[in-house]
Amino acid sequence: MARFYDVIGIAQSNIEIRPGVYGDVIMERKYYGDILSDSRQLEGEKVNQDISVGNSISIIGDSFTNTFHALRYIRWMGTLWIINKVEMKSPRLILSLGGVYNGPTAATPGPTE
């Protein structure tokens, strides 16, 4: 079983970014885990197909991952991937990955007016 160590993006909802503007702020935390499955899939019938991975990564939960609905992305193999399913098997969380994540990250600013 392969090992995992990298960041997971966790959204903090309804944070006041500036006066009168609220939105999600992404916080990144590093986690250790195990890669349970490793696969990829091409989607769509077009020239440049979308790539999706079917990986499952198991991590130990903590107070930040207890709000598992806030988990947005995971960095694996140098790319940000969408976390499209979280399965709770206490004390572990099984994270299923999907397509490439293109949303806000901890390095990008929040929403603008």
Biopython code that builds the backbone (N, CA, C, O; Angstrom):
import numpy as np
from Bio.PDB.StructureBuilder import StructureBuilder

atoms = [
    (1, "MET", "N", (0.854, -1.178, 0.000)),
    (1, "MET", "CA", (0.000, 0.000, 0.000)),
    (1, "MET", "C", (0.900, 1.241, 0.000)),
    (1, "MET", "O", (1.814, 1.364, 0.815)),
    (2, "ALA", "N", (0.621, 2.145, -0.922)),
    (2, "ALA", "CA", (1.407, 3.369, -1.035)),
    (2, "ALA", "C", (0.993, 4.363, 0.045)),
    (2, "ALA", "O", (-0.126, 4.320, 0.557)),
    (3, "ARG", "N", (1.906, 5.243, 0.372)),
    (3, "ARG", "CA", (1.663, 6.259, 1.402)),
    (3, "ARG", "C", (1.369, 7.603, 0.750)),
    (3, "ARG", "O", (1.742, 7.845, -0.398)),
    (4, "PHE", "N", (0.694, 8.477, 1.499)),
    (4, "PHE", "CA", (0.334, 9.807, 1.041)),
    (4, "PHE", "C", (0.756, 10.832, 2.084)),
    (4, "PHE", "O", (0.581, 10.609, 3.282)),
    (5, "TYR", "N", (1.315, 11.961, 1.633)),
    (5, "TYR", "CA", (1.562, 13.095, 2.515)),
    (5, "TYR", "C", (1.512, 14.356, 1.667)),
    (5, "TYR", "O", (2.414, 14.607, 0.868)),
    (6, "ASP", "N", (0.468, 15.144, 1.839)),
    (6, "ASP", "CA", (0.340, 16.418, 1.129)),
    (6, "ASP", "C", (-0.833, 17.184, 1.720)),
    (6, "ASP", "O", (-1.352, 16.825, 2.777)),
    (7, "VAL", "N", (-1.252, 18.256, 1.021)),
    (7, "VAL", "CA", (-2.261, 19.150, 1.586)),
    (7, "VAL", "C", (-3.672, 18.763, 1.172)),
    (7, "VAL", "O", (-3.910, 18.176, 0.117)),
    (8, "ILE", "N", (-4.593, 19.121, 2.057)),
    (8, "ILE", "CA", (-6.022, 19.023, 1.796)),
    (8, "ILE", "C", (-6.589, 20.423, 2.015)),
    (8, "ILE", "O", (-6.297, 21.069, 3.022)),
    (9, "GLY", "N", (-7.399, 20.886, 1.071)),
    (9, "GLY", "CA", (-8.026, 22.203, 1.164)),
    (9, "GLY", "C", (-9.353, 22.105, 1.891)),
    (9, "GLY", "O", (-10.228, 21.335, 1.496)),
    (10, "ILE", "N", (-9.504, 22.884, 2.954)),
    (10, "ILE", "CA", (-10.696, 22.869, 3.790)),
    (10, "ILE", "C", (-11.317, 24.263, 3.741)),
    (10, "ILE", "O", (-10.641, 25.255, 4.012)),
    (11, "ALA", "N", (-12.596, 24.339, 3.398)),
    (11, "ALA", "CA", (-13.267, 25.637, 3.276)),
    (11, "ALA", "C", (-13.856, 26.059, 4.619)),
    (11, "ALA", "O", (-14.456, 25.256, 5.333)),
    (12, "GLN", "N", (-13.676, 27.312, 4.939)),
    (12, "GLN", "CA", (-14.339, 27.925, 6.091)),
    (12, "GLN", "C", (-15.414, 28.829, 5.501)),
    (12, "GLN", "O", (-15.096, 29.822, 4.847)),
    (13, "SER", "N", (-16.685, 28.495, 5.727)),
    (13, "SER", "CA", (-17.793, 29.184, 5.075)),
    (13, "SER", "C", (-18.195, 30.454, 5.799)),
    (13, "SER", "O", (-17.991, 30.605, 7.004)),
    (14, "ASN", "N", (-18.772, 31.363, 5.024)),
    (14, "ASN", "CA", (-19.342, 32.619, 5.518)),
    (14, "ASN", "C", (-18.361, 33.440, 6.345)),
    (14, "ASN", "O", (-18.697, 33.919, 7.428)),
    (15, "ILE", "N", (-17.161, 33.595, 5.834)),
    (15, "ILE", "CA", (-16.148, 34.433, 6.456)),
    (15, "ILE", "C", (-16.220, 35.808, 5.798)),
    (15, "ILE", "O", (-16.330, 35.911, 4.576)),
    (16, "GLU", "N", (-16.158, 36.861, 6.607)),
    (16, "GLU", "CA", (-16.190, 38.207, 6.050)),
    (16, "GLU", "C", (-14.813, 38.525, 5.482)),
    (16, "GLU", "O", (-13.838, 38.672, 6.219)),
    (17, "ILE", "N", (-14.752, 38.628, 4.158)),
    (17, "ILE", "CA", (-13.501, 38.877, 3.457)),
    (17, "ILE", "C", (-13.117, 40.346, 3.566)),
    (17, "ILE", "O", (-11.959, 40.681, 3.812)),
    (18, "ARG", "N", (-14.097, 41.210, 3.381)),
    (18, "ARG", "CA", (-13.969, 42.654, 3.602)),
    (18, "ARG", "C", (-15.361, 43.133, 3.969)),
    (18, "ARG", "O", (-16.312, 42.367, 3.813)),
    (19, "PRO", "N", (-15.533, 44.340, 4.442)),
    (19, "PRO", "CA", (-16.845, 44.784, 4.934)),
    (19, "PRO", "C", (-17.969, 44.539, 3.921)),
    (19, "PRO", "O", (-17.958, 45.069, 2.811)),
    (20, "GLY", "N", (-18.922, 43.732, 4.334)),
    (20, "GLY", "CA", (-20.097, 43.448, 3.523)),
    (20, "GLY", "C", (-19.930, 42.340, 2.503)),
    (20, "GLY", "O", (-20.895, 42.015, 1.811)),
    (21, "VAL", "N", (-18.752, 41.745, 2.374)),
    (21, "VAL", "CA", (-18.507, 40.680, 1.406)),
    (21, "VAL", "C", (-18.149, 39.409, 2.172)),
    (21, "VAL", "O", (-17.149, 39.352, 2.888)),
    (22, "TYR", "N", (-18.996, 38.388, 2.000)),
    (22, "TYR", "CA", (-18.786, 37.112, 2.676)),
    (22, "TYR", "C", (-18.525, 36.019, 1.641)),
    (22, "TYR", "O", (-19.024, 36.089, 0.518)),
    (23, "GLY", "N", (-17.768, 35.044, 2.011)),
    (23, "GLY", "CA", (-17.495, 33.924, 1.112)),
    (23, "GLY", "C", (-16.685, 32.858, 1.805)),
    (23, "GLY", "O", (-16.385, 32.945, 2.996)),
    (24, "ASP", "N", (-16.339, 31.847, 1.030)),
    (24, "ASP", "CA", (-15.517, 30.753, 1.546)),
    (24, "ASP", "C", (-14.049, 31.146, 1.521)),
    (24, "ASP", "O", (-13.566, 31.728, 0.549)),
    (25, "VAL", "N", (-13.353, 30.827, 2.586)),
    (25, "VAL", "CA", (-11.902, 31.007, 2.652)),
    (25, "VAL", "C", (-11.306, 29.614, 2.798)),
    (25, "VAL", "O", (-11.713, 28.835, 3.660)),
    (26, "ILE", "N", (-10.342, 29.315, 1.946)),
    (26, "ILE", "CA", (-9.733, 27.984, 1.952)),
    (26, "ILE", "C", (-8.489, 27.981, 2.834)),
    (26, "ILE", "O", (-7.638, 28.867, 2.750)),
    (27, "MET", "N", (-8.412, 26.960, 3.679)),
    (27, "MET", "CA", (-7.259, 26.748, 4.546)),
    (27, "MET", "C", (-6.652, 25.402, 4.146)),
    (27, "MET", "O", (-7.384, 24.434, 3.941)),
    (28, "GLU", "N", (-5.352, 25.334, 4.036)),
    (28, "GLU", "CA", (-4.685, 24.082, 3.688)),
    (28, "GLU", "C", (-3.990, 23.493, 4.910)),
    (28, "GLU", "O", (-3.346, 24.204, 5.682)),
    (29, "ARG", "N", (-4.135, 22.185, 5.069)),
    (29, "ARG", "CA", (-3.450, 21.457, 6.140)),
    (29, "ARG", "C", (-2.845, 20.196, 5.545)),
    (29, "ARG", "O", (-3.413, 19.581, 4.643)),
    (30, "LYS", "N", (-1.675, 19.822, 6.070)),
    (30, "LYS", "CA", (-0.999, 18.618, 5.575)),
    (30, "LYS", "C", (-1.462, 17.401, 6.371)),
    (30, "LYS", "O", (-1.647, 17.461, 7.587)),
    (31, "TYR", "N", (-1.643, 16.297, 5.650)),
    (31, "TYR", "CA", (-2.090, 15.043, 6.257)),
    (31, "TYR", "C", (-1.269, 13.879, 5.727)),
    (31, "TYR", "O", (-0.789, 13.893, 4.594)),
    (32, "TYR", "N", (-1.122, 12.869, 6.583)),
    (32, "TYR", "CA", (-0.561, 11.581, 6.190)),
    (32, "TYR", "C", (-1.721, 10.651, 5.888)),
    (32, "TYR", "O", (-2.807, 10.799, 6.448)),
    (33, "GLY", "N", (-1.493, 9.703, 5.012)),
    (33, "GLY", "CA", (-2.535, 8.740, 4.729)),
    (33, "GLY", "C", (-2.026, 7.583, 3.898)),
    (33, "GLY", "O", (-0.833, 7.467, 3.617)),
    (34, "ASP", "N", (-2.962, 6.728, 3.511)),
    (34, "ASP", "CA", (-2.683, 5.563, 2.682)),
    (34, "ASP", "C", (-3.493, 5.671, 1.399)),
    (34, "ASP", "O", (-4.662, 6.057, 1.429)),
    (35, "ILE", "N", (-2.876, 5.330, 0.277)),
    (35, "ILE", "CA", (-3.592, 5.289, -0.995)),
    (35, "ILE", "C", (-4.174, 3.884, -1.123)),
    (35, "ILE", "O", (-3.444, 2.901, -1.247)),
    (36, "LEU", "N", (-5.509, 3.813, -1.092)),
    (36, "LEU", "CA", (-6.187, 2.517, -1.107)),
    (36, "LEU", "C", (-6.372, 1.991, -2.522)),
    (36, "LEU", "O", (-6.241, 0.790, -2.757)),
    (37, "SER", "N", (-6.675, 2.877, -3.470)),
    (37, "SER", "CA", (-6.811, 2.467, -4.865)),
    (37, "SER", "C", (-6.234, 3.558, -5.746)),
    (37, "SER", "O", (-6.197, 4.727, -5.362)),
    (38, "ASP", "N", (-5.783, 3.168, -6.937)),
    (38, "ASP", "CA", (-5.092, 4.088, -7.828)),
    (38, "ASP", "C", (-5.543, 3.795, -9.261)),
    (38, "ASP", "O", (-5.160, 2.775, -9.835)),
    (39, "SER", "N", (-6.359, 4.687, -9.842)),
    (39, "SER", "CA", (-6.829, 4.480, -11.209)),
    (39, "SER", "C", (-7.099, 5.816, -11.868)),
    (39, "SER", "O", (-7.172, 6.841, -11.189)),
    (40, "ARG", "N", (-7.248, 5.819, -13.177)),
    (40, "ARG", "CA", (-7.584, 7.025, -13.909)),
    (40, "ARG", "C", (-8.608, 6.691, -14.971)),
    (40, "ARG", "O", (-8.788, 5.529, -15.336)),
    (41, "GLN", "N", (-9.293, 7.745, -15.474)),
    (41, "GLN", "CA", (-10.339, 7.547, -16.455)),
    (41, "GLN", "C", (-10.425, 8.794, -17.320)),
    (41, "GLN", "O", (-10.333, 9.910, -16.808)),
    (42, "LEU", "N", (-10.601, 8.620, -18.624)),
    (42, "LEU", "CA", (-10.821, 9.738, -19.526)),
    (42, "LEU", "C", (-12.321, 9.893, -19.726)),
    (42, "LEU", "O", (-13.038, 8.909, -19.904)),
    (43, "GLU", "N", (-12.794, 11.149, -19.696)),
    (43, "GLU", "CA", (-14.226, 11.410, -19.796)),
    (43, "GLU", "C", (-14.529, 12.279, -20.994)),
    (43, "GLU", "O", (-13.761, 13.180, -21.329)),
    (44, "GLY", "N", (-15.634, 12.013, -21.629)),
    (44, "GLY", "CA", (-16.087, 12.838, -22.744)),
    (44, "GLY", "C", (-15.538, 12.363, -24.069)),
    (44, "GLY", "O", (-14.504, 11.697, -24.132)),
    (45, "GLU", "N", (-16.244, 12.715, -25.122)),
    (45, "GLU", "CA", (-15.818, 12.347, -26.463)),
    (45, "GLU", "C", (-15.463, 13.610, -27.221)),
    (45, "GLU", "O", (-16.203, 14.061, -28.095)),
    (46, "LYS", "N", (-14.323, 14.169, -26.873)),
    (46, "LYS", "CA", (-13.838, 15.373, -27.519)),
    (46, "LYS", "C", (-12.340, 15.241, -27.722)),
    (46, "LYS", "O", (-11.729, 14.273, -27.268)),
    (47, "VAL", "N", (-11.749, 16.208, -28.403)),
    (47, "VAL", "CA", (-10.330, 16.123, -28.725)),
    (47, "VAL", "C", (-9.480, 16.084, -27.455)),
    (47, "VAL", "O", (-8.636, 15.200, -27.305)),
    (48, "ASN", "N", (-9.691, 17.023, -26.549)),
    (48, "ASN", "CA", (-8.968, 17.053, -25.276)),
    (48, "ASN", "C", (-9.902, 16.575, -24.179)),
    (48, "ASN", "O", (-10.664, 17.359, -23.614)),
    (49, "GLN", "N", (-9.840, 15.308, -23.888)),
    (49, "GLN", "CA", (-10.739, 14.718, -22.908)),
    (49, "GLN", "C", (-10.389, 15.156, -21.502)),
    (49, "GLN", "O", (-9.230, 15.429, -21.188)),
    (50, "ASP", "N", (-11.419, 15.218, -20.653)),
    (50, "ASP", "CA", (-11.203, 15.516, -19.245)),
    (50, "ASP", "C", (-10.666, 14.260, -18.569)),
    (50, "ASP", "O", (-11.101, 13.146, -18.861)),
    (51, "ILE", "N", (-9.716, 14.457, -17.666)),
    (51, "ILE", "CA", (-9.161, 13.321, -16.943)),
    (51, "ILE", "C", (-9.758, 13.293, -15.544)),
    (51, "ILE", "O", (-9.963, 14.331, -14.915)),
    (52, "SER", "N", (-10.025, 12.117, -15.085)),
    (52, "SER", "CA", (-10.569, 11.917, -13.751)),
    (52, "SER", "C", (-9.822, 10.752, -13.125)),
    (52, "SER", "O", (-9.476, 9.790, -13.811)),
    (53, "VAL", "N", (-9.577, 10.836, -11.840)),
    (53, "VAL", "CA", (-8.942, 9.717, -11.144)),
    (53, "VAL", "C", (-9.973, 9.065, -10.232)),
    (53, "VAL", "O", (-10.890, 9.723, -9.738)),
    (54, "GLY", "N", (-9.817, 7.815, -10.024)),
    (54, "GLY", "CA", (-10.724, 7.086, -9.146)),
    (54, "GLY", "C", (-10.010, 6.642, -7.885)),
    (54, "GLY", "O", (-10.291, 5.570, -7.348)),
    (55, "ASN", "N", (-9.095, 7.458, -7.418)),
    (55, "ASN", "CA", (-8.297, 7.093, -6.251)),
    (55, "ASN", "C", (-9.091, 7.230, -4.968)),
    (55, "ASN", "O", (-9.998, 8.055, -4.858)),
    (56, "SER", "N", (-8.736, 6.415, -4.016)),
    (56, "SER", "CA", (-9.256, 6.527, -2.655)),
    (56, "SER", "C", (-8.069, 6.664, -1.729)),
    (56, "SER", "O", (-7.128, 5.872, -1.770)),
    (57, "ILE", "N", (-8.131, 7.695, -0.883)),
    (57, "ILE", "CA", (-7.052, 7.954, 0.065)),
    (57, "ILE", "C", (-7.645, 7.960, 1.465)),
    (57, "ILE", "O", (-8.651, 8.623, 1.718)),
    (58, "SER", "N", (-7.031, 7.232, 2.360)),
    (58, "SER", "CA", (-7.487, 7.124, 3.740)),
    (58, "SER", "C", (-6.605, 7.998, 4.621)),
    (58, "SER", "O", (-5.381, 7.871, 4.596)),
    (59, "ILE", "N", (-7.230, 8.897, 5.411)),
    (59, "ILE", "CA", (-6.494, 9.742, 6.353)),
    (59, "ILE", "C", (-7.107, 9.580, 7.740)),
    (59, "ILE", "O", (-8.240, 9.121, 7.881)),
    (60, "ILE", "N", (-6.352, 9.957, 8.749)),
    (60, "ILE", "CA", (-6.870, 9.991, 10.120)),
    (60, "ILE", "C", (-7.581, 11.325, 10.309)),
    (60, "ILE", "O", (-7.010, 12.379, 10.029)),
    (61, "GLY", "N", (-8.806, 11.286, 10.777)),
    (61, "GLY", "CA", (-9.581, 12.499, 11.002)),
    (61, "GLY", "C", (-9.099, 13.274, 12.219)),
    (61, "GLY", "O", (-8.525, 12.710, 13.150)),
    (62, "ASP", "N", (-9.346, 14.580, 12.191)),
    (62, "ASP", "CA", (-9.053, 15.438, 13.331)),
    (62, "ASP", "C", (-10.164, 16.476, 13.443)),
    (62, "ASP", "O", (-11.194, 16.345, 12.782)),
    (63, "SER", "N", (-9.976, 17.493, 14.258)),
    (63, "SER", "CA", (-11.036, 18.482, 14.471)),
    (63, "SER", "C", (-11.341, 19.279, 13.200)),
    (63, "SER", "O", (-12.454, 19.785, 13.054)),
    (64, "PHE", "N", (-10.388, 19.402, 12.287)),
    (64, "PHE", "CA", (-10.630, 20.129, 11.052)),
    (64, "PHE", "C", (-11.411, 19.290, 10.044)),
    (64, "PHE", "O", (-12.212, 19.833, 9.284)),
    (65, "THR", "N", (-11.192, 17.991, 10.026)),
    (65, "THR", "CA", (-11.884, 17.128, 9.074)),
    (65, "THR", "C", (-13.204, 16.605, 9.623)),
    (65, "THR", "O", (-13.938, 15.926, 8.905)),
    (66, "ASN", "N", (-13.522, 16.906, 10.882)),
    (66, "ASN", "CA", (-14.826, 16.498, 11.426)),
    (66, "ASN", "C", (-15.969, 17.145, 10.658)),
    (66, "ASN", "O", (-17.045, 16.561, 10.531)),
    (67, "THR", "N", (-15.739, 18.350, 10.146)),
    (67, "THR", "CA", (-16.715, 18.994, 9.273)),
    (67, "THR", "C", (-16.370, 18.567, 7.850)),
    (67, "THR", "O", (-15.914, 19.373, 7.040)),
    (68, "PHE", "N", (-16.596, 17.282, 7.559)),
    (68, "PHE", "CA", (-16.141, 16.696, 6.302)),
    (68, "PHE", "C", (-16.813, 17.302, 5.078)),
    (68, "PHE", "O", (-16.313, 17.142, 3.965)),
    (69, "HIS", "N", (-17.937, 17.994, 5.256)),
    (69, "HIS", "CA", (-18.578, 18.662, 4.124)),
    (69, "HIS", "C", (-17.748, 19.844, 3.631)),
    (69, "HIS", "O", (-17.992, 20.350, 2.535)),
    (70, "ALA", "N", (-16.776, 20.290, 4.415)),
    (70, "ALA", "CA", (-15.939, 21.434, 4.040)),
    (70, "ALA", "C", (-14.680, 21.025, 3.269)),
    (70, "ALA", "O", (-13.934, 21.892, 2.814)),
    (71, "LEU", "N", (-14.432, 19.729, 3.116)),
    (71, "LEU", "CA", (-13.249, 19.273, 2.386)),
    (71, "LEU", "C", (-13.460, 19.533, 0.899)),
    (71, "LEU", "O", (-14.426, 19.039, 0.317)),
    (72, "ARG", "N", (-12.566, 20.305, 0.276)),
    (72, "ARG", "CA", (-12.749, 20.711, -1.117)),
    (72, "ARG", "C", (-11.814, 19.997, -2.086)),
    (72, "ARG", "O", (-12.251, 19.503, -3.126)),
    (73, "TYR", "N", (-10.526, 19.943, -1.746)),
    (73, "TYR", "CA", (-9.572, 19.360, -2.692)),
    (73, "TYR", "C", (-8.421, 18.719, -1.948)),
    (73, "TYR", "O", (-8.228, 18.910, -0.747)),
    (74, "ILE", "N", (-7.660, 17.945, -2.718)),
    (74, "ILE", "CA", (-6.483, 17.285, -2.187)),
    (74, "ILE", "C", (-5.387, 17.393, -3.244)),
    (74, "ILE", "O", (-5.663, 17.247, -4.435)),
    (75, "ARG", "N", (-4.159, 17.645, -2.827)),
    (75, "ARG", "CA", (-3.056, 17.679, -3.776)),
    (75, "ARG", "C", (-2.426, 16.297, -3.797)),
    (75, "ARG", "O", (-1.956, 15.794, -2.776)),
    (76, "TRP", "N", (-2.425, 15.696, -4.977)),
    (76, "TRP", "CA", (-1.845, 14.379, -5.150)),
    (76, "TRP", "C", (-1.087, 14.374, -6.465)),
    (76, "TRP", "O", (-1.647, 14.739, -7.499)),
    (77, "MET", "N", (0.174, 13.967, -6.448)),
    (77, "MET", "CA", (1.031, 13.920, -7.625)),
    (77, "MET", "C", (1.179, 15.301, -8.272)),
    (77, "MET", "O", (1.293, 15.406, -9.493)),
    (78, "GLY", "N", (1.176, 16.367, -7.447)),
    (78, "GLY", "CA", (1.407, 17.712, -7.932)),
    (78, "GLY", "C", (0.198, 18.424, -8.514)),
    (78, "GLY", "O", (0.328, 19.557, -8.979)),
    (79, "THR", "N", (-0.976, 17.800, -8.504)),
    (79, "THR", "CA", (-2.200, 18.386, -9.056)),
    (79, "THR", "C", (-3.270, 18.421, -7.987)),
    (79, "THR", "O", (-3.324, 17.540, -7.129)),
    (80, "LEU", "N", (-4.129, 19.439, -8.031)),
    (80, "LEU", "CA", (-5.259, 19.515, -7.111)),
    (80, "LEU", "C", (-6.423, 18.725, -7.700)),
    (80, "LEU", "O", (-6.794, 18.919, -8.858)),
    (81, "TRP", "N", (-6.999, 17.829, -6.890)),
    (81, "TRP", "CA", (-8.113, 16.984, -7.320)),
    (81, "TRP", "C", (-9.321, 17.235, -6.432)),
    (81, "TRP", "O", (-9.176, 17.466, -5.231)),
    (82, "ILE", "N", (-10.499, 17.191, -7.011)),
    (82, "ILE", "CA", (-11.752, 17.371, -6.268)),
    (82, "ILE", "C", (-11.971, 16.168, -5.356)),
    (82, "ILE", "O", (-11.767, 15.024, -5.763)),
    (83, "ILE", "N", (-12.383, 16.434, -4.134)),
    (83, "ILE", "CA", (-12.824, 15.360, -3.240)),
    (83, "ILE", "C", (-14.328, 15.232, -3.479)),
    (83, "ILE", "O", (-15.099, 16.081, -3.031)),
    (84, "ASN", "N", (-14.752, 14.171, -4.186)),
    (84, "ASN", "CA", (-16.168, 14.078, -4.483)),
    (84, "ASN", "C", (-16.925, 13.112, -3.578)),
    (84, "ASN", "O", (-18.146, 13.000, -3.688)),
    (85, "LYS", "N", (-16.231, 12.419, -2.693)),
    (85, "LYS", "CA", (-16.940, 11.549, -1.744)),
    (85, "LYS", "C", (-16.082, 11.390, -0.504)),
    (85, "LYS", "O", (-14.871, 11.192, -0.594)),
    (86, "VAL", "N", (-16.720, 11.478, 0.653)),
    (86, "VAL", "CA", (-16.033, 11.251, 1.931)),
    (86, "VAL", "C", (-16.809, 10.177, 2.675)),
    (86, "VAL", "O", (-18.004, 10.319, 2.935)),
    (87, "GLU", "N", (-16.114, 9.105, 3.012)),
    (87, "GLU", "CA", (-16.720, 8.007, 3.752)),
    (87, "GLU", "C", (-16.095, 7.966, 5.135)),
    (87, "GLU", "O", (-14.873, 7.903, 5.269)),
    (88, "MET", "N", (-16.931, 8.002, 6.161)),
    (88, "MET", "CA", (-16.429, 8.011, 7.534)),
    (88, "MET", "C", (-16.338, 6.594, 8.075)),
    (88, "MET", "O", (-17.340, 5.885, 8.165)),
    (89, "LYS", "N", (-15.126, 6.191, 8.433)),
    (89, "LYS", "CA", (-14.876, 4.917, 9.108)),
    (89, "LYS", "C", (-13.986, 5.264, 10.283)),
    (89, "LYS", "O", (-12.768, 5.092, 10.228)),
    (90, "SER", "N", (-14.596, 5.746, 11.332)),
    (90, "SER", "CA", (-13.909, 6.321, 12.475)),
    (90, "SER", "C", (-12.759, 5.438, 12.951)),
    (90, "SER", "O", (-12.947, 4.231, 13.099)),
    (91, "PRO", "N", (-11.594, 5.992, 13.190)),
    (91, "PRO", "CA", (-11.192, 7.392, 13.175)),
    (91, "PRO", "C", (-10.726, 7.855, 11.794)),
    (91, "PRO", "O", (-10.232, 8.974, 11.657)),
    (92, "ARG", "N", (-10.877, 7.010, 10.769)),
    (92, "ARG", "CA", (-10.384, 7.348, 9.439)),
    (92, "ARG", "C", (-11.474, 7.953, 8.560)),
    (92, "ARG", "O", (-12.667, 7.736, 8.772)),
    (93, "LEU", "N", (-11.019, 8.724, 7.559)),
    (93, "LEU", "CA", (-11.887, 9.224, 6.502)),
    (93, "LEU", "C", (-11.354, 8.662, 5.188)),
    (93, "LEU", "O", (-10.155, 8.736, 4.919)),
    (94, "ILE", "N", (-12.229, 8.107, 4.380)),
    (94, "ILE", "CA", (-11.853, 7.608, 3.066)),
    (94, "ILE", "C", (-12.277, 8.668, 2.054)),
    (94, "ILE", "O", (-13.471, 8.913, 1.876)),
    (95, "LEU", "N", (-11.310, 9.295, 1.392)),
    (95, "LEU", "CA", (-11.565, 10.367, 0.437)),
    (95, "LEU", "C", (-11.487, 9.807, -0.970)),
    (95, "LEU", "O", (-10.460, 9.257, -1.366)),
    (96, "SER", "N", (-12.577, 9.945, -1.735)),
    (96, "SER", "CA", (-12.591, 9.524, -3.135)),
    (96, "SER", "C", (-12.369, 10.748, -4.005)),
    (96, "SER", "O", (-13.021, 11.777, -3.829)),
    (97, "LEU", "N", (-11.446, 10.628, -4.942)),
    (97, "LEU", "CA", (-11.080, 11.751, -5.784)),
    (97, "LEU", "C", (-11.790, 11.677, -7.122)),
    (97, "LEU", "O", (-12.178, 10.604, -7.584)),
    (98, "GLY", "N", (-11.955, 12.863, -7.746)),
    (98, "GLY", "CA", (-12.608, 12.939, -9.041)),
    (98, "GLY", "C", (-11.732, 13.670, -10.034)),
    (98, "GLY", "O", (-10.580, 13.300, -10.258)),
    (99, "GLY", "N", (-12.292, 14.716, -10.629)),
    (99, "GLY", "CA", (-11.586, 15.478, -11.653)),
    (99, "GLY", "C", (-10.641, 16.512, -11.068)),
    (99, "GLY", "O", (-10.480, 16.617, -9.852)),
    (100, "VAL", "N", (-10.027, 17.264, -11.949)),
    (100, "VAL", "CA", (-9.092, 18.318, -11.555)),
    (100, "VAL", "C", (-9.864, 19.464, -10.902)),
    (100, "VAL", "O", (-10.906, 19.880, -11.410)),
    (101, "TYR", "N", (-9.361, 19.970, -9.789)),
    (101, "TYR", "CA", (-9.992, 21.062, -9.046)),
    (101, "TYR", "C", (-9.539, 22.393, -9.629)),
    (101, "TYR", "O", (-8.342, 22.644, -9.773)),
    (102, "ASN", "N", (-10.521, 23.258, -9.969)),
    (102, "ASN", "CA", (-10.224, 24.571, -10.540)),
    (102, "ASN", "C", (-10.792, 25.711, -9.712)),
    (102, "ASN", "O", (-10.802, 26.851, -10.177)),
    (103, "GLY", "N", (-11.258, 25.445, -8.515)),
    (103, "GLY", "CA", (-11.868, 26.464, -7.675)),
    (103, "GLY", "C", (-10.840, 27.255, -6.892)),
    (103, "GLY", "O", (-9.639, 27.154, -7.142)),
    (104, "PRO", "N", (-11.326, 28.052, -5.932)),
    (104, "PRO", "CA", (-10.410, 28.858, -5.124)),
    (104, "PRO", "C", (-9.517, 27.975, -4.246)),
    (104, "PRO", "O", (-9.929, 26.906, -3.793)),
    (105, "THR", "N", (-8.298, 28.441, -4.019)),
    (105, "THR", "CA", (-7.355, 27.722, -3.168)),
    (105, "THR", "C", (-6.868, 28.678, -2.085)),
    (105, "THR", "O", (-7.259, 29.845, -2.052)),
    (106, "ALA", "N", (-6.024, 28.181, -1.214)),
    (106, "ALA", "CA", (-5.478, 29.029, -0.158)),
    (106, "ALA", "C", (-4.569, 30.095, -0.732)),
    (106, "ALA", "O", (-4.356, 31.127, -0.097)),
    (107, "ALA", "N", (-4.026, 29.870, -1.921)),
    (107, "ALA", "CA", (-3.108, 30.829, -2.536)),
    (107, "ALA", "C", (-3.846, 31.900, -3.333)),
    (107, "ALA", "O", (-3.259, 32.937, -3.645)),
    (108, "THR", "N", (-5.114, 31.680, -3.671)),
    (108, "THR", "CA", (-5.871, 32.658, -4.460)),
    (108, "THR", "C", (-6.801, 33.435, -3.552)),
    (108, "THR", "O", (-7.250, 32.900, -2.539)),
    (109, "PRO", "N", (-7.103, 34.677, -3.880)),
    (109, "PRO", "CA", (-8.005, 35.469, -3.052)),
    (109, "PRO", "C", (-9.437, 34.950, -3.163)),
    (109, "PRO", "O", (-9.775, 34.190, -4.070)),
    (110, "GLY", "N", (-10.260, 35.379, -2.223)),
    (110, "GLY", "CA", (-11.672, 34.993, -2.210)),
    (110, "GLY", "C", (-12.456, 35.707, -3.283)),
    (110, "GLY", "O", (-11.867, 36.304, -4.184)),
    (111, "PRO", "N", (-13.796, 35.659, -3.207)),
    (111, "PRO", "CA", (-14.641, 36.270, -4.231)),
    (111, "PRO", "C", (-14.467, 37.790, -4.269)),
    (111, "PRO", "O", (-14.139, 38.429, -3.269)),
    (112, "THR", "N", (-14.695, 38.332, -5.440)),
    (112, "THR", "CA", (-14.600, 39.774, -5.614)),
    (112, "THR", "C", (-15.992, 40.355, -5.849)),
    (112, "THR", "O", (-16.943, 39.633, -6.146)),
    (113, "GLU", "N", (-16.086, 41.656, -5.710)),
    (113, "GLU", "CA", (-17.380, 42.312, -5.901)),
    (113, "GLU", "C", (-17.692, 42.431, -7.365)),
    (113, "GLU", "O", (-18.743, 42.957, -7.732)),
]
sb = StructureBuilder()
sb.init_structure("model")
sb.init_model(0)
sb.init_chain("A")
sb.init_seg("    ")
for serial, (resi, resn, name, xyz) in enumerate(atoms, 1):
    if name == "N":
        sb.init_residue(resn, " ", resi, " ")
    sb.init_atom(name, np.array(xyz, "f"), 0.0, 1.0, " ", f" {name:<3s}", serial, name[0])
structure = sb.get_structure()
